[in-house]
């Protein structure tokens, strides 16, 4: 029940395309859903996050869509650029509680944006 | 901009040897996390600290792994003895606190066990 399932495993788009990465969770106690971006040899960096009281959040070219009833959320990257080529991880967390701040990560999506 | 520092960045060791990793969190962050990331997978939490206290070490293989954060600031993760299956990236993160506790990751230590 702690799993977060992420798809696809890899994704290739052309510059300007809109890659979409999907995640699904089972634990209804999760109430914070961040996305991380990781470049080779680096640690993950927080990209954008959403709470379940909203259905969409935009920050620059990055948008999270959230469907609480389906227990799914997705990341959309508008006008993708070659510099967006990285591995993207979704994650879920239960705010507060005994496992305060414990992130459960998806398996990751390797995004390649061709020029 | 404040960052989480980790050292060493790379470590190669032989099976059965002892290894240690160090993490210096962002100043003022009370929560500190050690994650293990196997190549091609997402990070998995090993241990979580709140100040100097362990909050969650349920996924830490305690027969060979230990972690400490004696003064509630920097932290050390030790493996003794190292096994082939321990080869992975070891990531440290520190959190801002508050309800949603945003976590910032360091660059990681890449461990290779031969």
Interface residues (C-beta under 8 A of the other chain):
Chain A: X6 X32 X34 X36 X41 X42 X43 X44 X45 X46 X49 X51 X89 X91 X93 X95 X96 X98 X99 X100 X101 X102 X103 X105 X106 X107 X108
Chain B: X4 X31 X33 X40 X41 X42 X43 X44 X45 X48 X50 X55 X56 X91 X93 X95 X99 X100 X101 X102 X103 X104 X105 X106 X107 X108 X110
